[in-house]
Amino acid sequence: MRHRPSLVITAVVALTLALVAGGSHGQSLSGEYKIGVLEPLTGNLAVQGKLHLEGYEIMRDLINSRFGGVMGKKLVLAVGDGPDPTTVASEATRLATREGVKIITGTFSSRLCGAASEVAARHNVIYWESSCVDPRFNKRGLKHVYRTEIDASGFGWYNVEFIAKHLAPRLNLKPNQLKIAFLSEDSSYGQGVTESARQRAKQEFGMQELMLEYYNWTTLNDMTPTILKMKQLNPDVVHHIGFGNDAVLFWRQSKEQNFLFKALVHAGATGYGGGDFGKALGNDANGVFALLEPGPGFRLEALRPEGQQIEKAFREAVQKRTGTYPFGAHQLAGSGLWLLKLVLDRSKSDDPEKFNAAVMALDMPVGSMINGWGVKFSEVGQNANDRVQHYMLQWQNGQLVTVWPEEFTTLRAKWIPLGAWDQRK
């Protein structure tokens, strides 16, 4: 029994290497295979939803042009716009019934993935989530529901790992000397990340929690009272999970109140991890940390050969279409769709039971995939947190760059501690 995983690794890696090396390049495709894609293309999450869809489209084109399509067929996307849970449920129903898809993927957001996957399960359609991190997602007893991304507890774990193993030494403090203020929007995403981080910070490292505060990001228009409270408590680290304008608001008003702390740590592609934060603040954003997929500075040679090759191919395709380095939303979608292709090519079927058998057989080490991820699904359809390698990025002069773990990047973290607001240049 102990020998079987290594055989599975060998088979999947061999398939991946053959595909990336161009073994399927030029192969004629017979017919079409259609999957459904649900994204928030309008509303508050439209910017990230469009980037996520763009990642799917770029990987779809790459799969069709270079890697033999899916099961020898041309991959086609049927797209639905789901800006809120009610609409996303309606669109999932449309994709399953009118479009007749057997697989639905998406949805970028933890606000949307629950409703979309519930509809898919009712219609006996496979649901393949590539982004949302709601910790409840795989705990509802739904069949044929999978997530390739880490869950929120994993985000909290990585954030505390970074704070304890990297920030504390740079601040000449032991982890149990660090004082942390926890602040978060109150969605399942924010609460999941925050509660996981709080638990590990206290139980494993003995960090000192100074405060915890949740807020509704959709109605918030002033964070001055919270900032003044924090200023009085004098934390070393602010652990803030923001969703949108709340991140910009907190940062601007912290500067207005001259609130000084040593570091701010966030997780995810919204708020501090989104491009809008940098656009709004320019060099004033310098120093903020956000846990994400790899950005500029990422060392391809740190990955396994098969990971290097598909990462390079996807990165070049994104650059060609957009003129930019892949955003986190691009990478989440691209990695999820590439893995879906590997499963379908292995199962040669979208029959839910055959598909599940192929998913459960996957055992790919860290460094095998786009983003340097690995793959090992649990029986409830969750990719293992310890296989889904994540990276700490930092805003440096207008862009998010990879700074940790240091073996994966050529760049290094700056402004530790942050120092005065006018000195972060």
Secondary structure, DSSP 8 states (H G I E B T S, - for coil): -TTHHHHHHHHHHHHHHHHHTTTTTT----SEEEEEEEE--SSTTHHHHHHHHHHHHHHHHHHHHHS-TBTTBEEEEEEEE-SSHHHHHHHHHHHHHTS--SEEEE---TTTHHHHHHHHHHTT-EEEESS---TTTTSS--TTEEE-S--HHHHHHHHHHHIIIIIHHHTT--GGG-EEEEEEESSHHHHHHHHHHHHHHHHTT--EEEEEEEE-TTT----HHHHHHHHHH--SEEEEE--SHHHHHHHHHHHHTT---SEEEEESSSGGGSHHHHHHHGGGGTT-EEEES--TTB-GGGS-HHHHHHHHHHHHHHHHHHSS---HHHHHHHHHHHHHHHHHHHH-S--HHHHHHHHHH--B-TTSSGGG--B-B-TTSBB-TTTS--EEEEEETTEEEEEESGGGBS-----SS---GGG--
